[in-house]
């Protein structure tokens, strides 16, 4: 009987001990961390350019030594603010991710002060097969005809040229989407670019005088490239004149030179003949020829 009572007491002690351990574990899991603060984080995924509402945010405990700079501890202070970047659910919302207070939602909230947004029409080739996504940088290439050049014969001829006219231009949006988190290509028919007023004028002129192409570039490469442009003259090297076929070699037997005999004088012509008559005059005689 005594042994039975002892077993019951031990069993009860084990049960109560396990219960105490479980309660302590639950308390430790839900107890606020030492020195923790409460900050506002996104409750759902929020796209770039979207206006915030209190129901999109919630307060969570955050270690005090790692609170992001510019974080908010009151979701009501974020009501009506516009996101400059996309955030995921559970990500803190800080001042650096927001457009200035009073900014309306949409694309205008993404434009840097002093710059402009301009849209150009593209296709699957001009738009780099859909890889020119918001947040990327591109170079603008124009293909056009130069002014007529005088020729030596007196006529004039236009010259085709392709030239980079703008470099490192930020893509704000493709079609009507400004989400910068997507990495999949998307073929669209329009791309919106962020440019300065001077670049906007140059781009508007370029698309009116020729066809445009976009060249995708590295996001962290700020170096500019100075090019002279590509023309038909420097695109292909000049063709070399075809070499004439070699004439067959003919072997000619030359006569063997032999020493010539010394030249002989031609014989003197015979003296002309005369008729002569002997004449005797006393003691003298002579000959008369005629």
C-alpha positions in Angstrom: 0.0 0.0 0.0 2.8 2.4 0.9 4.6 1.6 -2.4 1.4 2.4 -4.4 1.1 5.8 -2.7 4.7 6.6 -3.4 4.3 5.8 -7.1 1.2 8.0 -7.3 3.0 10.9 -5.7 6.0 10.5 -8.1 3.7 10.4 -11.1 2.0 13.6 -10.0 5.3 15.3 -9.5 6.4 14.4 -13.0 3.2 15.7 -14.5 3.4 18.9 -12.6 7.0 19.3 -13.6 6.3 18.8 -17.3 3.5 21.3 -17.1 5.7 23.9 -15.5 8.3 23.4 -18.2 5.7 23.9 -20.9 4.4 27.0 -19.3 7.9 28.5 -19.0 8.7 27.7 -22.6 5.5 29.4 -23.8 6.2 32.5 -21.7 9.8 32.7 -23.0 8.6 32.5 -26.6 6.1 35.3 -26.2 7.9 37.5 -23.8 9.3 40.7 -25.4 13.0 40.7 -25.9 15.2 42.8 -23.7 15.5 46.4 -25.1 13.1 45.6 -28.0 11.2 48.3 -29.8 8.1 48.3 -31.9 8.2 49.4 -35.6 5.9 49.4 -38.5 6.4 46.7 -41.1 4.4 45.8 -44.3 1.6 43.4 -43.7 1.3 42.6 -47.4 3.5 43.0 -50.5 3.4 46.7 -51.5 4.4 47.8 -55.0 6.4 50.8 -56.0 4.3 54.0 -56.4 1.5 52.7 -54.2 -0.1 54.9 -51.6 0.0 53.4 -48.0 -3.0 52.8 -45.8 -3.0 51.8 -42.1 -4.4 48.4 -42.9 -1.3 47.6 -45.0 1.0 47.9 -41.9 1.4 46.4 -38.5 3.6 46.9 -35.5 6.1 44.2 -34.5 8.8 43.9 -31.9 12.2 44.7 -33.2 15.6 44.5 -31.4 16.5 48.0 -30.3 20.1 47.8 -31.5 19.1 46.9 -35.1 16.1 49.2 -35.7 16.4 50.5 -39.3 17.2 54.2 -39.7 14.0 56.2 -40.4 11.7 53.4 -39.2 8.2 54.4 -37.9 6.5 53.3 -34.7 3.0 54.5 -35.6 1.3 53.2 -38.8 -1.0 56.2 -38.8 2.0 58.5 -39.6 2.4 56.5 -42.9 -1.2 57.0 -44.1 -1.2 58.5 -47.6 2.6 58.2 -48.1 3.8 56.8 -51.5 6.4 54.1 -51.8 9.5 54.8 -53.9 10.5 51.1 -53.8 8.7 47.8 -53.5 8.6 46.1 -50.1 7.7 42.6 -49.1 5.4 41.4 -46.3 7.3 41.7 -43.0 9.8 44.2 -44.3 10.2 47.5 -42.3 9.0 50.7 -43.9 11.5 53.5 -43.5 11.7 57.1 -44.7 14.3 56.2 -47.4 11.7 54.0 -49.1 9.0 56.7 -49.3 8.5 59.6 -51.6 8.4 63.1 -50.1 5.3 63.9 -48.0 2.5 65.3 -50.1 3.5 63.3 -53.3 0.6 61.8 -55.2 0.7 58.2 -56.1 1.8 56.9 -59.4 4.8 57.3 -61.7 5.3 61.0 -60.8 6.4 59.9 -57.4 9.4 58.1 -58.9 10.8 60.9 -60.9 13.9 62.5 -59.4 13.7 66.2 -58.7 14.9 68.1 -61.8 14.3 65.3 -64.2 11.5 64.3 -66.6 9.8 61.1 -67.8 9.5 60.5 -71.5 8.0 57.4 -73.2 9.3 55.9 -76.4 7.7 53.2 -78.6 9.6 49.9 -78.8 9.2 46.4 -80.0 10.6 43.0 -79.0 13.9 43.9 -80.7 14.3 47.5 -79.8 13.3 46.7 -76.2 16.2 44.2 -75.8 13.8 41.3 -76.0 11.8 42.4 -73.0 14.9 42.6 -70.6 14.7 46.4 -70.3 12.9 46.3 -67.0 12.1 49.1 -64.5 15.3 50.0 -62.6 17.6 49.0 -65.4 19.9 51.4 -67.3 20.0 51.6 -71.1 21.9 53.5 -73.8 19.8 55.1 -76.7 21.1 54.4 -80.2 19.6 56.3 -83.2 20.0 55.1 -86.8 19.4 57.9 -89.4 20.7 59.6 -92.5 23.2 62.4 -92.3 23.0 65.6 -94.4 23.8 65.2 -98.1 27.6 65.1 -98.7 29.0 66.7 -101.9 30.7 64.3 -104.3 33.6 65.0 -106.7 31.3 64.5 -109.7 29.1 67.3 -108.5 26.2 65.3 -107.1 25.2 64.8 -103.4 24.8 61.6 -101.4 23.3 60.9 -98.0 25.2 58.8 -95.5 23.7 56.2 -93.1 24.9 56.3 -89.5 24.1 54.7 -86.2 25.2 56.6 -83.1 24.8 56.4 -79.3 23.1 59.7 -78.4 22.2 59.1 -74.7 24.0 56.9 -72.1 22.9 55.4 -68.8 19.2 56.3 -68.9 17.1 54.9 -66.1 14.0 52.8 -67.1 11.1 54.0 -64.9 8.4 51.8 -66.3 7.6 49.4 -69.1 4.1 49.8 -70.6 2.2 50.8 -67.5 4.0 48.8 -64.9 6.7 50.2 -62.6 7.4 47.1 -60.5 11.2 46.8 -60.2 11.3 43.5 -58.5 10.5 41.4 -61.5 13.4 39.8 -63.4 11.5 37.9 -66.1 11.5 39.5 -69.6 8.3 41.1 -70.7 7.8 42.2 -74.3 6.0 45.6 -74.3 5.3 48.3 -76.8 6.4 51.3 -74.8 9.2 52.1 -72.3 9.2 55.2 -70.0 12.7 56.7 -69.3 14.0 59.2 -66.8 16.0 62.0 -68.5 17.1 65.6 -67.9 15.3 68.3 -69.8 18.2 68.5 -72.3 18.1 64.8 -72.8 14.4 64.9 -73.4 14.9 67.3 -76.2 17.6 65.3 -77.8 15.6 62.0 -77.5 12.5 63.6 -79.0 14.5 64.8 -82.0 16.3 61.5 -82.3 13.0 59.5 -82.6 11.7 62.0 -85.3 14.8 61.8 -87.6 15.5 58.0 -87.3 14.8 54.7 -85.6 15.7 54.1 -82.0 17.2 51.1 -80.3 17.9 50.4 -76.6 21.2 48.8 -75.5 21.0 47.3 -72.0 24.0 48.1 -69.8 25.4 47.0 -66.4 23.7 48.7 -63.5 26.9 49.5 -61.7 28.9 50.6 -64.7 28.9 54.5 -64.9 31.7 54.8 -67.5 30.8 56.8 -70.6 32.0 55.6 -74.0 33.0 58.0 -76.7 32.3 56.6 -80.2 32.3 58.1 -83.6 29.3 56.2 -84.8 29.0 53.4 -87.4 28.7 54.1 -91.1 28.7 52.0 -94.2 32.3 53.1 -94.8 33.7 51.9 -91.4 31.3 49.0 -90.9 33.0 46.8 -93.5 36.7 46.9 -94.6 37.4 47.9 -98.2 37.5 45.0 -100.6 40.9 44.3 -102.1 41.2 44.3 -105.9 41.3 40.7 -107.3 44.7 39.7 -108.4 45.1 38.9 -112.2 46.1 35.3 -113.0 49.8 34.8 -113.7 50.6 34.4 -117.3 52.1 31.0 -118.3 55.8 31.1 -118.7 56.9 30.3 -122.3 60.3 28.9 -122.9 62.0 30.2 -126.0 65.2 28.7 -127.3 67.6 31.5 -128.1 70.2 30.9 -130.9 73.7 30.4 -129.7 75.7 33.6 -130.4 78.8 32.9 -132.5 81.7 35.4 -133.2 81.2 37.2 -136.4 84.0 37.4 -139.0 85.6 40.8 -139.4 83.8 43.0 -141.8 85.4 43.2 -145.3 85.4 46.3 -147.5 83.3 45.9 -150.6 85.4 45.8 -153.8 86.0 49.1 -155.5 83.9 49.7 -158.4 85.7 49.3 -161.8 87.0 52.5 -163.2 85.1 53.8 -166.0 86.5 52.9 -169.4 87.8 55.6 -171.9 88.7 55.3 -175.6 92.4 56.5 -176.1 94.3 57.4 -179.2 98.1 57.7 -179.5 99.3 60.9 -181.2 102.8 61.4 -182.7 103.9 64.9 -183.1 107.4 65.0 -184.6 109.7 63.7 -181.9 107.0 63.7 -179.3 104.2 61.2 -178.8 101.1 61.5 -176.5 97.8 59.7 -175.8 94.5 61.4 -175.9 91.5 59.6 -174.2 87.8 60.5 -174.8 
